[in-house]
Amino acid sequence: MGSSPFDDIDNEIVELLRENGRMPNTEIAEKLNMSETAIRKRLKRLLKEELIQIVGVVNLRKLGYEIEGNIKIKTDNKKSQQVKESLMKMKRIWYIAYVTGAADFDVEFNAKSQSELHDIIEGVNQIDGVVSSEISIKLQVVKNSYDWEKCP
């Protein structure tokens, strides 16, 4: 398999799984002119080494979560850990990153209504240690790509 942890065949497997994450190993093997055993072994290695993960993604808009947004949070540096712990407990917040720059945390959320959005914002601002927050609402998703190799 070579010294590279991710080779051209692995990339072709990933491309096929991007099209259909439930594609059977037998179909992948057929498309790549390989044995099913070879595909199974490669997928097992890629998953074990955490080079890929196969997940299902929920379309929250179809479930009524029409409001999507981002919150940049500035904290009291002495209370960053407790802010992080409080954020992790909040419903509707699905992404939290500790970042550098003007903010300390970058948070993403989904809400079904203006009322739920208000509750999220109030909940964040009431956390002990939050100095300030800047909320952005997504008006339109212009690009959402998992094709990291094809991004300019």
PAZA-856924 format. One line per 5 residues: number of its first residue (from 0); their letters; for each residue x, y, z of N, C-alpha, C. Coordinates in steps of 0.02 Angstrom, whole numbers. Layout:
% residues N
NUM = a = X:Y:Z:X:Y:Z:X:Y:Z; ...
//
This chain:
% residues 152
0 = mgssp = 41:-60:0:0:0:0:43:63:0; 107:59:5:149:118:3:156:149:72; 196:203:75:209:234:139:159:289:156; 121:312:107:72:364:119:11:334:154; -14:368:206:-72:341:241:-137:348:201
5 = fddid = -135:387:146:-195:400:107:-174:404:34; -186:351:-4:-162:350:-73:-219:362:-123; -203:355:-188:-252:369:-240:-313:323:-237; -302:260:-220:-359:213:-214:-403:233:-156; -373:252:-100:-412:275:-43:-454:336:-63
10 = neive = -424:380:-101:-460:440:-124:-519:421:-169; -510:372:-212:-564:350:-255:-621:319:-214; -603:281:-162:-654:253:-117:-694:309:-85; -659:359:-60:-692:416:-27:-738:452:-77; -715:461:-138:-757:494:-189:-822:455:-199
15 = llren = -818:390:-203:-879:349:-211:-924:355:-150; -895:356:-91:-935:362:-30:-966:432:-23; -935:482:-53:-965:549:-53:-1029:549:-93; -1030:510:-147:-1090:504:-188:-1144:465:-152; -1123:413:-117:-1171:370:-81:-1134:338:-22
20 = grmpn = -1145:366:37:-1111:342:97:-1131:272:118; -1183:245:86:-1205:177:102:-1188:128:46; -1145:148:0:-1126:105:-55:-1093:41:-28; -1118:-17:-48:-1089:-80:-24:-1017:-88:-48; -977:-123:-8:-908:-137:-26:-903:-173:-93
25 = teiae = -951:-217:-106:-950:-254:-169:-956:-207:-229; -998:-156:-223:-1007:-108:-277:-944:-64:-285; -915:-43:-229:-853:-4:-232:-799:-46:-266; -794:-109:-247:-743:-154:-276:-753:-161:-351; -815:-169:-371:-830:-175:-443:-810:-112:-481
30 = klnms = -827:-55:-454:-812:9:-488:-737:21:-492; -699:-3:-444:-627:8:-442:-587:-52:-468; -624:-103:-491:-592:-164:-518:-544:-195:-466; -570:-202:-405:-532:-231:-350:-575:-284:-316; -545:-321:-271:-584:-371:-233:-622:-336:-176
35 = etair = -677:-367:-157:-715:-341:-100:-673:-344:-37; -632:-395:-30:-589:-402:29:-540:-344:34; -510:-324:-22:-463:-269:-22:-498:-204:-2; -558:-193:-27:-596:-133:-9:-613:-134:65; -637:-191:89:-655:-196:160:-594:-181:204
40 = krlkr = -536:-208:187:-475:-197:227:-455:-123:226; -461:-92:167:-443:-21:162:-491:22:204; -555:8:198:-604:47:237:-593:37:312; -579:-23:332:-566:-37:403:-506:3:427; -453:5:387:-393:43:405:-408:119:408
45 = llkee = -442:144:357:-458:215:355:-500:237:414; -547:195:433:-589:210:491:-550:203:556; -511:149:563:-472:137:624:-422:193:636; -388:215:582:-338:268:589:-369:338:589; -436:339:588:-474:402:590:-456:450:534
50 = liqiv = -438:420:476:-426:461:416:-492:481:384; -544:440:395:-611:456:372:-660:437:427; -719:464:422:-775:442:462:-837:443:418; -880:396:429:-942:393:390:-998:410:437; -1035:464:422:-1088:487:466:-1150:503:426
55 = gvvnl = -1206:503:460:-1268:526:430:-1278:599:450; -1300:640:405:-1310:711:419:-1384:726:413; -1411:756:466:-1482:774:468:-1492:841:433; -1543:846:393:-1562:910:362:-1609:945:411; -1580:987:454:-1619:1019:508:-1673:1066:481
60 = rklgy = -1661:1096:424:-1713:1141:395:-1777:1102:381; -1771:1040:359:-1831:1000:346:-1866:979:410; -1831:985:466:-1860:969:532:-1886:1032:567; -1885:1089:531:-1913:1150:560:-1863:1197:590; -1798:1181:588:-1748:1226:615:-1726:1274:561
65 = eiegn = -1765:1327:552:-1755:1375:497:-1700:1425:512; -1683:1435:575:-1634:1486:593:-1568:1451:609; -1516:1470:571:-1449:1444:583:-1403:1503:594; -1356:1496:639:-1312:1552:651:-1248:1534:687; -1212:1587:703:-1146:1582:732:-1142:1634:788
70 = ikikt = -1107:1616:841:-1095:1664:895:-1020:1664:910; -991:1723:908:-922:1733:928:-925:1757:1001; -888:1723:1044:-893:1737:1116:-825:1756:1144; -823:1814:1178:-764:1837:1214:-775:1821:1287; -724:1792:1318:-732:1771:1388:-679:1803:1433
75 = dnkks = -694:1801:1498:-643:1816:1548:-596:1756:1546; -533:1767:1531:-485:1712:1521:-482:1664:1581; -495:1689:1640:-492:1648:1700:-552:1601:1705; -604:1614:1664:-666:1575:1668:-680:1537:1603; -632:1533:1558:-642:1500:1493:-665:1427:1500
80 = qqvke = -635:1392:1547:-653:1321:1556:-726:1314:1577; -749:1354:1623:-819:1348:1645:-867:1373:1591; -845:1422:1550:-887:1444:1494:-894:1385:1445; -839:1352:1429:-840:1295:1384:-888:1241:1411; -883:1225:1474:-926:1174:1504:-1000:1194:1500
85 = slmkm = -1014:1257:1512:-1084:1280:1508:-1110:1278:1436; -1068:1298:1388:-1088:1295:1318:-1104:1223:1296; -1063:1176:1320:-1072:1106:1301:-1139:1078:1325; -1167:1107:1376:-1230:1083:1404:-1291:1114:1369; -1280:1165:1328:-1336:1201:1298:-1365:1163:1238
90 = kriwy = -1432:1156:1239:-1467:1126:1183:-1464:1174:1124; -1466:1147:1064:-1467:1183:1000:-1399:1209:980; -1349:1209:1026:-1280:1224:1006:-1248:1158:987; -1226:1154:924:-1200:1090:899:-1126:1093:882; -1095:1152:883:-1025:1159:866:-994:1210:912
95 = iayvt = -938:1192:943:-901:1238:986:-827:1230:971; -794:1286:956:-722:1285:945:-689:1339:988; -635:1321:1019:-593:1369:1055:-547:1399:1003; -548:1465:995:-513:1497:940:-467:1554:964; -424:1577:918:-383:1635:931:-414:1695:896
100 = gaadf = -391:1754:913:-416:1814:881:-459:1855:928; -506:1891:899:-548:1937:938:-596:1899:985; -613:1837:967:-658:1797:1009:-620:1738:1038; -647:1709:1090:-617:1649:1121:-652:1585:1099; -717:1591:1085:-756:1533:1062:-795:1551:999
105 = dvefn = -800:1502:955:-841:1507:896:-894:1453:903; -957:1472:902:-1012:1426:917:-1063:1429:860; -1090:1370:841:-1143:1369:791:-1205:1337:822; -1262:1361:798:-1326:1339:827:-1380:1335:774; -1435:1303:792:-1496:1301:751:-1554:1315:798
110 = aksqs = -1605:1350:771:-1664:1366:811:-1726:1360:767; -1782:1342:798:-1845:1335:762:-1883:1401:757; -1870:1446:804:-1911:1508:806:-1870:1566:833; -1898:1626:827:-1867:1685:856:-1862:1677:932; -1912:1647:961:-1913:1637:1033:-1856:1590:1054
115 = elhdi = -1846:1537:1017:-1792:1490:1033:-1724:1524:1022; -1718:1565:969:-1657:1603:957:-1643:1649:1016; -1694:1684:1039:-1687:1728:1097:-1661:1689:1157; -1689:1630:1169:-1668:1589:1226:-1594:1569:1221; -1572:1553:1160:-1502:1534:1150:-1457:1593:1166
120 = iegvn = -1474:1651:1138:-1433:1711:1149:-1431:1730:1223; -1489:1730:1255:-1493:1746:1326:-1453:1695:1367; -1460:1632:1349:-1424:1580:1384:-1348:1589:1381; -1323:1606:1322:-1252:1618:1313:-1230:1679:1354; -1267:1733:1349:-1248:1795:1383:-1253:1791:1459
125 = qidgv = -1291:1743:1485:-1298:1735:1557:-1244:1690:1587; -1203:1659:1545:-1150:1615:1571:-1098:1658:1607; -1082:1639:1668:-1031:1675:1706:-964:1668:1670; -935:1725:1653:-871:1725:1618:-876:1749:1546; -937:1753:1519:-947:1781:1452:-943:1857:1458
130 = vssei = -895:1887:1422:-886:1960:1423:-929:1992:1369; -930:1961:1309:-970:1987:1255:-984:1932:1204; -1035:1943:1163:-1051:1895:1110:-1073:1933:1048; -1057:1905:991:-1077:1934:927:-1114:1880:887; -1177:1892:873:-1219:1842:840:-1225:1858:766
135 = siklq = -1218:1806:725:-1230:1812:653:-1281:1759:634; -1329:1778:593:-1380:1732:568:-1363:1717:495; -1364:1653:476:-1352:1635:406:-1414:1653:365; -1403:1695:316:-1458:1715:271:-1462:1667:212; -1404:1645:188:-1402:1599:130:-1337:1561:133
140 = vvkns = -1340:1496:124:-1280:1456:119:-1257:1458:46; -1199:1487:35:-1173:1496:-33:-1133:1436:-55; -1095:1406:-8:-1056:1346:-24:-1052:1304:39; -1063:1240:31:-1058:1192:86:-1029:1129:56; -963:1122:60:-930:1067:24:-887:1027:71
145 = ydwek = -891:961:62:-847:916:98:-790:893:53; -788:920:-8:-735:903:-55:-674:947:-43; -639:933:11:-582:975:32:-529:977:-21; -521:925:-61:-469:926:-112:-487:971:-171; -552:982:-181:-574:1021:-238:-585:1094:-222
150 = cp = -578:1113:-160:-587:1183:-141:-527:1224:-166; -541:1281:-198:-485:1322:-223:-443:1350:-168
//
